[in-house]
Amino acid sequence: MTDLPSSLTVFGADWCRDCIRTKKQLDELGVEYTYVDLVAEPAAADVAKEISGRTQIPVVVYPDSSHHVEPSNADVEGKLRELSLI
């Protein structure tokens, strides 16, 4: 995984069912991403809130700088296809 600005980033927490689901989907699709664990890095929650304007997670930030908050699997898959990542 890479920390380049063009990478996909997921802000989440291991207690969050939607975060677990989104990570599993990305893993199954073979999409590389950077995972920011908000439990291990509490200050990153402010970054996620600044990006999304909300406190819900996961926040998925795509290489084109767009983002989803609490996306469905269909939302994520659609965006990945739009960006030709799958």
PyMOL commands that set and color helices and strands:
alter all, ss='L'
color gray80, all
select helices_A, chain A and resi 17-29+44-52+73-82
alter helices_A, ss='H'
color red, helices_A
select strands_A, chain A and resi 8-12+33-37+59-61+67-69
alter strands_A, ss='S'
color yellow, strands_A
deselect
rebuild
show_as cartoon
